[in-house]
């Protein structure tokens, strides 16, 4: 299975979700993007989560702000890994979403990334799939190596500039 669901509570989360969608595409992961609210359409959200494994998904990335119950609602209805992305909001800058996403009851885990951390959510999804996919594992290592090279180049340029 090389398919990830990216689920938003509303389209206001789309600018954050696009970071996950783009990252998954870079790794060649099929992505299905949906808007399913834990509060406004709970039956549809529950049905999606309950049938996600049979639909060929490897994991679910759930983005939501404010009350942010979407990741928990997904996790309550599937045994697939669920990665929650708390989205920043106008009132508490995403802290409310972070706490709602990370404080799950025992037995219903949600892996939670930083506020607006959709890119890391996508990378975590790829890492989960790479456990049984050597090709993805190599792509992840190549990305890490590129990141290391970029930092070392910046370090070299900075040392040259300041002669230290």
Buried (B, 14 or more C-beta within 10 A) or exposed (E): BBBBBBBBBBEBBBEBBBBBBEBBEBBEBEBBBEBBBBEEEBEEBBEBBBEBEEEEBBBBBBBBBBBBBBBBBBBBBBEBBBBBBBBBBEEEEBEBBBEBBBEBEEEEEBBBBEBBBBBBBBBBBBEBBBEEBEEBBEBBEEBEEEEEEEEEEEEEEEEEEEEE
